[in-house]
Amino acid sequence: MRGTRVMVSVILDNLAARETPEAIAAAYHVELDDVQAALLYAAELAKERVISLTVGAV
């Protein structure tokens, strides 16, 4: 939510509470693209990442 004080978690919480993207955008004075960006960000964070570790490495 660049340029706002609205945290991504607030947008996601509202979506989880079944608020519509339009209602969220209106309530928090953000664009629909911002709501979509919050979803894309959450999806990226939720992707499984595989990190190889070497046994005995410090």
N, C-alpha and C positions, 0 to 999 in steps of 0.2 A: 504494500500500500504506500508506495513512494509518494512523498509529499503530503501525507496525512498522518494522523496519530492513531489510526485504526490498525490494530494488530491482526495478522493473518489468523490467529487463533480465534479472534472474535467473529470473523467471517465464517470460519469453519464451524464454530459452535452454533451459529445461527442456521447454517445449512443443515447441520445435524438435527436441529430442532424443527426442521421442515419449513423454515422460512423460504420464500421464493427469492431467487437472485434479484429480482426487481425490487422486492420489499427491502432487502438488505442494502442495495445500492441507494435507495431513497432514504432509508433511516440513517445511514452513515455517510451520506454525501460522497459516495464513490461511484465510479462508472461500472457498468456490467462487466467490462473487460477486467476490472480489478478483482471482481468476484471470481471470474474464470482464472485469473492469474493465481489467486489463493489456492484454488483446487489443483492447478498444475504444480504449484510449489509443494503442496502436501503429497501429491502423487510421486514427485521426484524424491522426497524424503522417505517415502514408504518403500521404494524399490530396494530389493535385496542387493546388497553389495558383498562381494567375496574378496577378502583380503588374505593373501597367502602369508603365512608366518613360517619362519625357519625355526626348527627345533633347536633350542639352546641359545638362540639369539637374545641379546640383551637390549 
